[in-house]
Amino acid sequence: MSKAASIDTSILFVTYVGISKHDLDWIREQIEKHMHFDEIYFKQASPAVSVNCGPGTFGLLYIEKY
């Protein structure tokens, strides 16, 4: 099974630090070009993540199918 085939496409969370609305829209477009998710939620990262990652960073969080 390929890595992409093991992704549950019902929900994707995108956490981010210091990214503009314009850039968040661009990130959404790039995600949608590569894979369909029923719901995509954008959430500003916590201060602890912000300190570790820094401005202009983002992460993709999804659930794997079993």
CORNORJO-V162603 format. One record per pair of residues at least 24 apart in sequence whose C-alpha atoms are under 7 Angstrom apart, sorted by the first residue. I is the first residue (numbers start at 0). J is the second residue. Records with the same first field share a line. If there is no record, write none. Layout:
BEGIN
I: J + J
END
This chain:
BEGIN
5: 63 + 64
6: 61 + 62 + 63 + 64
7: 61 + 62 + 63 + 64
8: 35 + 36 + 37
9: 36 + 37 + 38
10: 36 + 37 + 38 + 39 + 61
11: 36 + 38 + 39 + 40 + 59 + 60 + 61
12: 39 + 40 + 41 + 59 + 60 + 61
13: 40 + 41 + 42 + 57 + 58 + 59 + 60
14: 41 + 42 + 43 + 44 + 57 + 58 + 59
15: 42 + 43 + 44 + 56 + 57 + 58
16: 43 + 44 + 49 + 53 + 54 + 55 + 56 + 57
17: 54 + 55
18: 55
END
